Amino acid sequence: MSIPALAPTEISEGVGRGVDGLRASFENAKPFKHVVIENFFELSFARKLLDEFPEFSPGLAKNEIGAPGGKAVNTQIRELGPAYRHLYEILGSPRFLAFASRLSGIPDLLFDPSMYGGGTHDNRHGQELDPHVDFNYDESRHLHRRLNLIVYLNLEWETEWGGAIEIHSNPRKPFENQILAFDPIFNRCVMFETNEHSWHGFPRINLPEDKRHLSRKSISIYLYTKERPAGEIVPEHRTFYVQRFLPPSICDEHTLTAEDVGELRRLLIRRDTWIEQYQNMEIEKNGRLAAAYRELSQLRQSVRAPLTGYALQTGAAQGLYFDGWVAPEFELEIRPQMPVSSLVVKSYRPESAPPGNFSLSVNGVSLATAALPAGTSEVTADLRSPATEPFRVCAKFTPDSGAQNLRDESRELAFVLLELRCIHPHLEHPAL
């Protein structure tokens, strides 16, 4: 890759010089690609970001189910002060994106101008973040989420206070799950690839009483790409959470304390709340699917055959697609406005299509059969007597022995219906 390794000047010189070594660490890391980068920003810039870090705002502290919580997220970083305004400009710059691509090995990274879900994160005493994988797709911009960079801004932090970012191999298998933990210390960056197994979170923050004026401060940066390796693509989804397992203190022969019982109740309530949330999400999604199916059904009813002459199509045409292709069996009802003596079916089949036999019937009575080669064809069928009442037309196409009909995605295709012409006996020329 011919991307320059030079980082923006606000990123520390050591990080810029060591980008290739950091990339090797990133690519070889387990259980998924990640790297811990110390002294990510130049010290003076990092201190400015800390000085301008916003006060905790309860109005920005709503969790995924809309309840108030202890985590405030501010995506409007340009409004926080000069340092954050400058940071925003850096993050969207070609130089930073090229640097992030060099650092991660992910080409053509893109910045999210809205910083959806990112920006400053301020977590207070008692807050935790269950292991999760992030949402994978930005539907509004049609982009794949690929990379998380989290920079911590905590000058004072102890391991026993909790809040360390944890990287999990698989929290759904608690007895096999491997966890790596990194304290959220000042100017430390933890960067990891976003995919379907990049499980991460942090345990509950438990600050001493005399330290509860502090909080766990960080800046989250999410980067995207237009494309993604085919093997990594899954349908679009929201963030998936796994509720925490029993604390290690609850084990064989342990006598439950009042504190243990309180913790168990808290875990069960939390788990049940998320189960309810996922149930509500399923109901909402299924409601949208049902509405879409109803709309699709209505659209199918409105598909019109290319009917010419003094006649109308009544109801839906079976086997007729929006793009003019028809299935091997095609049927519709026609209501004459004037007596109809004959029908002309004009069709087209691609040159690569195998030949076959075409038959046309009206009200179950076979009226015409013909070979249907590739290219444009016309087949005329004379009715036994002029039709004045609604009648059903059925057309069938059968490929020659051993040949298969054309297929397009989930559709089996016979031909393109160019025209279905009604001919009237009392007109000198057929109506067009």
Secondary structure, DSSP 8 states (H G I E B T S, - for coil): --------TTB-HHHHHTHHHHHHHHHH-SSSSEEEESS-B-HHHHHHHHHT-----GGG-B-TTS-B-SEEEE--GGGS-HHHHHHHHHHTSHHHHHHHHHHHS--S-EE-TT-TT-EEEEE-TT--EEEEE---EETTTTEEEEEEEEEE--SS--GGG---EEEES-TTSTTT--EEEE---TT-EEEEE-STT-EEEE------GGGTT--EEEEEEEEEES---GGG-------EE------TTS-TT----HHHHHHHHHHHHHHHHHHHHHHHHHHHHHHHHHHHHHHHHHHHHT----EESSEEEEEEEEEE-TTSEEEEEEEEEEEESS-EEEEEEEEEE-TTS--EEEEEEETTEEEEEEEE-SEEEEEEEEEEEEE-S-EEEEEEEEE-TT---EEETTEEE-EEEEEEEEE-TTSSS---
